């Protein structure tokens, strides 16, 4: 466990390059979901609570990175949907998630984009599906702007406020903050899976067995 924390602290050491790392990882994890964006933002924010980094710049860097990454995913879907989908959404489960998102995006696009940012892999599939399904770009920008700002503030404040009471310890606020972030993500994914098993999309619309909205 200590080795993991040491790696995180070295990655977001208190220097100006940290802000570029936050921006890059926050944007890159949309296309490469294995990049730990929440983890990096939370860790940097815990360090900011100790005075080594500026929390305002961390928030801005997280928002800019998230917004940029979402837009890259959107345009990948819009321009090269089928070709890129085979790379981003491999396997039966990945294709099923994309099919579900493409159906849901046509009914509740803005809300899906917002909710998807807080679900593991959700930010990738929701923004990509918005592109493949031809969601108007202005509508996407408005929804994604709100989602990126909300996520950036949420992840940053989770680490910053969690780190403030533990001035003499780094691993405790990190463990608590990362645990809360993981719980929120898992809760969102669990709800989505439960609704799907009940024959609904994540927003409560009835679906047919293939994941499309059932006639009313």
C-alpha positions in Angstrom: 0.0 0.0 0.0 2.8 2.4 0.9 4.4 1.8 -2.5 1.2 2.8 -4.3 1.0 6.0 -2.2 4.6 6.8 -2.9 4.0 6.4 -6.7 1.1 8.8 -6.5 3.0 11.4 -4.5 5.9 11.2 -6.9 3.5 11.6 -9.9 1.9 14.7 -8.5 4.9 16.2 -6.6 4.5 19.8 -5.7 5.9 21.5 -8.8 4.4 23.3 -11.8 4.5 20.2 -14.0 1.9 18.7 -11.7 -0.8 20.8 -13.3 0.0 19.6 -16.8 -0.1 16.0 -15.5 -3.5 16.6 -14.1 -4.8 18.1 -17.4 -3.3 15.3 -19.4 -4.5 12.4 -17.3 -8.0 14.0 -16.9 -8.3 14.2 -20.6 -6.5 11.0 -21.5 -8.6 8.7 -19.4 -11.6 9.3 -21.6 -9.9 7.5 -24.5 -7.7 5.3 -22.3 -10.0 4.5 -19.3 -7.1 2.8 -17.4 -5.5 6.2 -16.6 -6.4 7.0 -13.0 -7.8 10.5 -13.4 -9.8 10.7 -10.1 -6.8 9.3 -8.3 -4.4 11.8 -9.7 -6.7 14.8 -9.0 -7.5 13.7 -5.5 -3.9 13.1 -4.6 -2.9 16.5 -5.9 -5.7 18.1 -4.0 -4.6 16.4 -0.8 -1.1 17.8 -1.3 -2.7 21.2 -2.0 -4.3 21.1 1.4 -0.8 21.1 2.8 0.1 24.2 0.9 2.4 22.7 -1.8 0.0 23.2 -4.7 -2.7 25.7 -5.6 -6.2 24.1 -5.4 -7.7 26.7 -7.8 -5.3 25.6 -10.5 -5.9 22.0 -9.8 -9.6 22.5 -10.2 -9.1 24.4 -13.5 -6.6 21.8 -14.8 -9.1 18.9 -14.0 -12.0 20.7 -15.7 -10.0 21.7 -18.9 -8.6 18.1 -19.2 -12.0 16.5 -18.7 -13.7 18.8 -21.2 -11.0 18.3 -23.8 -10.9 14.5 -23.4 -14.7 14.3 -23.7 -14.6 16.4 -26.9 -11.9 14.1 -28.4 -14.2 11.1 -27.7 -17.2 12.9 -29.2 -15.4 13.6 -32.4 -13.9 10.2 -32.6 -17.4 8.9 -32.6 -18.6 11.5 -35.0 -15.9 11.0 -37.6 -14.7 7.5 -37.3 -17.3 5.7 -35.2 -17.3 2.1 -36.4 -13.6 1.9 -36.9 -12.7 3.4 -33.5 -15.5 1.5 -31.7 -13.8 -1.8 -32.4 -10.7 -0.6 -30.6 -12.4 1.2 -27.7 -15.2 -1.2 -26.9 -13.7 -4.7 -27.3 -15.5 -7.9 -26.5 -19.2 -8.6 -26.1 -19.6 -6.6 -22.9 -18.0 -3.5 -24.4 -20.2 -3.7 -27.5 -23.3 -4.1 -25.3 -22.4 -1.0 -23.3 -22.0 1.0 -26.5 -25.3 -0.3 -27.9 -27.0 0.6 -24.7 -25.5 4.1 -24.7 -26.4 4.8 -28.3 -30.0 4.0 -27.5 -30.1 6.0 -24.3 -28.3 9.0 -25.8 -31.2 9.6 -28.2 -33.7 9.9 -25.3 -31.8 11.5 -22.4 -28.5 12.7 -24.0 -27.5 15.6 -21.7 -28.4 13.7 -18.5 -26.6 10.6 -19.7 -23.4 12.6 -20.4 -23.6 14.2 -16.9 -24.2 10.9 -15.1 -21.7 9.0 -17.3 -18.8 11.2 -16.1 -19.1 9.7 -12.6 -19.4 6.0 -13.7 -16.4 3.8 -14.5 -16.0 3.9 -18.3 -19.2 5.9 -18.5 -17.5 9.0 -19.7 -16.0 7.2 -22.6 -19.2 5.4 -23.8 -21.5 8.3 -23.3 -19.4 10.9 -25.1 -18.5 8.5 -27.9 -22.2 7.5 -28.4 -23.1 11.2 -28.5 -20.8 11.5 -31.5 -21.9 8.3 -33.3 -25.6 9.1 -32.9 -25.2 12.7 -34.3 -26.1 14.6 -31.1 -26.0 18.4 -32.0 -22.6 19.7 -31.0 -24.0 22.8 -29.2 -26.2 20.5 -27.1 -23.2 18.3 -26.3 -21.0 21.3 -25.4 -23.6 22.6 -22.9 -24.1 19.2 -21.2 -20.4 18.3 -21.2 -19.4 21.7 -19.9 -21.6 21.2 -16.8 -20.4 17.6 -16.4 -16.7 18.6 -16.6 -17.1 21.4 -14.2 -19.0 19.3 -11.7 -16.6 16.4 -11.9 -13.5 18.7 -11.6 -14.9 20.5 -8.5 -16.1 17.2 -7.0 -12.8 15.3 -7.4 -10.7 18.3 -6.3 -12.7 19.2 -3.2 -12.9 15.5 -2.2 -9.1 15.5 -1.8 -8.7 19.0 -0.6 -11.4 18.9 2.2 -10.4 15.4 3.1 -6.7 16.4 3.4 -7.2 19.5 5.5 -7.9 17.7 8.8 -4.8 15.4 8.4 -1.9 17.9 8.2 0.5 15.4 9.6 -0.4 12.4 7.4 -0.8 11.8 3.7 -1.9 8.2 3.5 -5.0 8.7 5.7 -6.7 11.4 3.7 -5.7 9.7 0.5 -7.2 6.4 1.6 -10.4 8.1 2.8 -10.9 10.3 -0.3 -10.1 7.5 -2.8 -12.4 5.2 -0.9 -15.3 7.7 -1.2 -14.6 8.2 -4.9 -14.6 4.5 -5.5 -17.8 4.0 -3.6 -19.6 6.7 -5.6 -18.4 5.2 -8.9 -19.4 1.7 -7.9 -22.8 2.9 -6.7 -23.5 4.5 -10.0 -22.4 1.4 -11.9 -24.4 -0.9 -9.7 -27.6 1.2 -10.2 -27.1 1.2 -14.0 -26.7 -2.6 -14.0 -29.7 -3.1 -11.8 -31.9 -0.9 -14.0 -30.7 -2.8 -17.1 -31.6 -6.1 -15.5 -35.0 -4.8 -14.8 -35.5 -3.9 -18.5 -34.8 -0.1 -18.1 -32.0 2.2 -19.1 -30.1 4.1 -16.4 -32.7 6.9 -16.5 -35.7 4.6 -16.0 -37.0 4.2 -19.6 -38.4 0.8 -20.5 -36.1 -1.2 -22.8 -36.8 -4.2 -25.0 -34.5 -7.3 -24.7 -32.0 -5.8 -27.2 -31.6 -2.6 -25.1 -33.8 -0.4 -27.2 -36.7 1.6 -25.8 -39.9 -0.5 -25.7 -43.0 0.9 -27.4 -45.5 2.5 -25.0 
